[in-house]
Amino acid sequence: MDRFKTPAVTSQRKRQKGLHSPKLSGSYEIKFSNLVIFIMQRKMGMTRRMFLMELGRRKGFRVESELSDSVTHIVAENNSYLEVLDWLKGQAVGDISRFELLDISWFTACMEVGRPVDSEVKYHLMEQCQYPSLNTPELEMPAFIATKVSQYSCQRKTTLNNYNKKFTEIIEEGESSRVKEVLDDERYKAFKQFTSVFGVGVKTSEKWYRMGLRTVEEVKADKTLKLSKMQKAGFLYYEDLVSCVSKAEADAVSLIVKNTVCTFLPDALVTITGGFRRGKNIGHDIDFLITNPGPREDDELLHKVTDLWKKQGLLLYCDIIESTFVKEQLPSRQVDAMDHFQKCFAILKLYQPRVDNSTCNTSEKLETAEVKDWKAIRVDLVITPFEQYAYALLGWTGSRQFGRDLRRYAAHERKMILDNHALYDRRKRIFLKAGSEEEIFAHLGLDYVEPWERNA
């Protein structure tokens, strides 16, 4: 019986099972056994969390998959102190004061130098923003200042210039070892290739990766794969779709969309959204919001538009998703919830003589054997009722992070529920009408942020 085994035998069997293995974390040697890290998945996502855990273990850190009593440091990304505290209360871990609650910037600093760094005040998640003067040396990092001023990007103005200052030099000049680690990771490189195909998401990428596929060429060569109609179009026009869309091309497509829509609905309002509305000069697709200020609506508008493009030889692919709008089910309580508008995901043929493509790097296209006078462009069309137009415009303008934070701010700070259809005041139990984005910001008690200042 086990109770009669000698301590030496028991200890030996524990080591064999890995119960006494402070020197290993997964298959890596633990160099720093005095701290045990747990990375929260909340707001980070599973794929990124798994990568960071693997990176930490490779560097010699003990990184636990599950929260346990052995954990000493909890790392969170885009979570406030109170949000982490609320999450911990539901984890049944007893005394939570023993944990060091740290921002992801502490973890990345450790990865940079390959050893634990002191958990200074600038890395700690704190209940109140009572920090030393911003003139002190430890607070001169732009990323830290932005994080600590407000956890919500909807309370910060982020222009393209600010964004480029913080990140472009690190990525382009290769000064960050962590960036190099990410770019060299096999899984990252495979997922980056797979998700560049129109119609391929993380789940499909995971499936292909587990099958041993690593490149787009390998996927194309595997005849056993069953591809969706969207994915087939993605591979057929792959070279065009992975190249950037210039502002000139976006303007040319905008003209086509507006002229076609107004053929059937003369009073329609057609607005370009997404990155181009936020001031970007390049993108990978073009989004349009369509509404009619007048009393007349046309449920068949998207079908009429795409039918005409087929006759004109401009439509290479389309998938129309009918509206699932039910007023009783709105607004959604999900921060990243998809809206319920009628949509068309299309690929249009844009003839090149119409545009000046000088701002876009087209070196990849020059390598293709076929010479053609047109380019395949991804276009999304979204139909919205006029009374919901302001909310739809705010949501479809982005950025994605800005929209997430705006919804979180509405929920946590104002007790409201915001989505692409409406704003609901939970305390007053009413929907708040808005005829413009400015009115939505006013309802939320926020200063208005211009579209080009929303590049969070």
SULWO-V104310 format. One record per backbone hydrogen bond with DSSP energy under -0.5 kcal/mol. NH is the residue of the N-H (numbers start at 0). CO is the residue of the C=O. E is the energy in kcal/mol with one decimal. If there is no record, write none. Layout:
NH;CO;E
NH;CO;E
//
This chain:
3;0;-1.8
4;1;-1.7
9;5;-2.4
10;6;-2.8
11;7;-2.1
12;8;-2.4
13;9;-2.1
14;10;-2.0
15;11;-1.9
16;12;-1.8
17;13;-0.6
17;14;-0.7
18;13;-2.7
19;13;-0.7
20;17;-0.6
23;20;-1.6
24;27;-2.9
26;24;-0.6
27;24;-1.6
29;22;-2.8
30;28;-0.6
30;59;-2.3
31;59;-1.8
32;30;-0.6
34;31;-0.8
36;61;-2.8
37;72;-2.5
38;63;-0.5
39;37;-0.6
39;74;-2.8
43;40;-2.4
44;40;-2.1
48;44;-1.9
49;45;-2.6
50;46;-2.0
51;47;-2.5
52;48;-2.6
53;49;-2.2
54;50;-2.5
55;51;-2.5
56;52;-2.2
57;53;-2.2
58;54;-1.4
59;56;-1.4
60;55;-2.5
61;31;-0.6
61;34;-0.6
62;60;-0.8
63;36;-2.9
63;61;-0.5
70;67;-1.3
71;35;-2.5
72;35;-2.5
73;99;-2.9
74;37;-2.7
74;72;-0.5
75;101;-2.4
80;125;-0.5
83;79;-2.2
84;80;-2.3
85;81;-2.6
86;82;-2.0
87;83;-2.6
88;84;-1.9
89;85;-0.7
89;86;-0.9
90;87;-2.0
95;93;-0.7
97;94;-0.7
98;95;-1.3
99;71;-2.4
100;98;-0.7
101;73;-3.1
101;99;-0.7
102;122;-3.2
103;75;-1.4
105;102;-1.8
106;102;-0.8
107;103;-2.4
108;104;-1.8
109;105;-2.1
110;106;-2.1
111;107;-2.0
112;108;-1.6
113;109;-1.6
114;109;-1.1
119;117;-2.2
122;119;-1.7
123;119;-0.7
123;120;-0.7
124;100;-2.4
125;123;-0.5
129;127;-1.7
130;128;-1.0
135;132;-2.0
138;135;-1.8
139;136;-1.7
144;140;-2.0
145;141;-2.4
146;142;-1.9
147;143;-2.6
148;144;-2.1
149;145;-1.1
152;150;-0.5
154;151;-1.6
155;152;-1.6
157;155;-0.7
157;452;-2.7
158;156;-0.6
162;158;-2.1
163;159;-2.5
164;160;-2.1
165;161;-1.4
166;162;-1.6
167;163;-1.5
168;163;-0.7
170;166;-2.2
171;167;-3.1
172;168;-1.8
173;169;-0.9
174;169;-0.8
175;169;-0.7
176;174;-0.6
179;175;-1.6
180;176;-2.2
181;177;-2.3
182;178;-2.8
183;179;-1.9
184;180;-0.7
184;181;-1.0
188;184;-2.4
189;185;-2.2
190;186;-2.7
191;187;-2.5
192;188;-1.7
193;189;-2.7
194;190;-2.7
195;192;-0.8
196;193;-1.7
199;196;-2.1
200;198;-0.5
204;200;-2.1
205;201;-2.7
206;202;-2.1
207;203;-2.6
208;204;-2.6
209;205;-2.3
210;206;-1.2
211;208;-1.5
212;207;-2.2
218;214;-1.6
219;215;-2.5
220;216;-1.9
221;217;-0.9
221;218;-0.7
222;220;-1.0
224;221;-1.0
226;224;-0.7
231;227;-2.5
232;228;-1.9
233;229;-2.1
234;230;-2.2
235;231;-2.4
236;232;-2.2
237;234;-1.1
240;236;-2.4
241;237;-2.2
242;238;-0.7
242;239;-0.5
244;282;-3.7
245;243;-0.6
246;280;-1.3
249;245;-2.4
250;246;-2.3
251;247;-2.0
252;248;-2.5
253;249;-2.3
254;250;-1.7
255;251;-1.6
256;252;-2.8
257;253;-2.6
258;254;-2.3
259;255;-2.2
260;256;-2.7
261;257;-2.4
262;258;-0.7
262;259;-0.6
263;259;-0.8
263;260;-1.1
264;260;-2.3
267;264;-2.1
268;290;-3.6
269;267;-0.6
270;268;-0.5
270;288;-2.6
272;286;-2.6
273;395;-1.3
275;272;-0.6
276;272;-0.7
276;273;-0.6
277;273;-1.1
278;275;-1.1
279;274;-2.4
282;244;-1.7
285;377;-1.9
287;379;-2.5
288;270;-2.9
289;381;-3.2
290;268;-1.9
292;266;-0.7
300;297;-1.6
303;299;-2.5
304;300;-2.7
305;301;-2.5
306;302;-2.1
307;303;-2.0
308;304;-2.0
309;305;-2.0
310;306;-1.9
311;307;-2.0
312;309;-1.1
313;308;-2.7
314;308;-1.1
315;313;-0.6
315;346;-2.8
316;346;-1.3
318;344;-1.4
320;318;-0.6
320;342;-2.7
321;319;-0.6
323;339;-1.7
324;339;-0.7
328;325;-1.9
329;326;-1.6
336;333;-1.3
341;382;-0.7
342;320;-2.5
343;380;-2.3
344;318;-2.4
345;343;-0.7
345;378;-3.1
346;316;-2.5
347;376;-2.8
348;313;-2.7
349;347;-0.7
349;374;-2.8
350;348;-0.6
351;372;-2.4
353;350;-1.4
354;351;-2.2
356;354;-0.7
359;356;-1.6
361;359;-0.7
365;361;-1.4
366;362;-0.6
366;363;-0.9
367;364;-1.5
371;369;-0.6
374;349;-2.5
376;347;-2.6
378;345;-2.8
379;285;-2.7
380;343;-2.4
381;287;-2.1
382;341;-2.7
383;289;-2.5
387;384;-1.5
388;385;-1.2
391;387;-2.4
392;388;-3.0
393;389;-2.1
394;390;-2.2
395;391;-2.8
396;392;-1.3
397;393;-1.0
402;398;-2.5
403;399;-2.4
404;400;-2.5
405;401;-2.2
406;402;-2.1
407;403;-2.5
408;404;-3.0
409;405;-2.2
410;406;-2.2
411;407;-3.2
412;408;-2.3
413;408;-1.0
413;409;-0.7
414;410;-0.5
415;409;-2.9
416;423;-2.4
417;415;-0.5
418;421;-2.1
423;416;-2.7
424;429;-2.9
425;414;-1.8
425;423;-0.8
426;414;-0.6
428;424;-1.9
429;424;-1.2
431;422;-3.1
432;430;-0.6
439;435;-1.2
440;436;-2.2
441;437;-2.0
442;438;-2.3
443;439;-1.7
444;441;-1.1
445;440;-2.8
449;447;-0.5
452;449;-2.1
453;450;-1.5
454;157;-2.2
455;453;-1.7
//
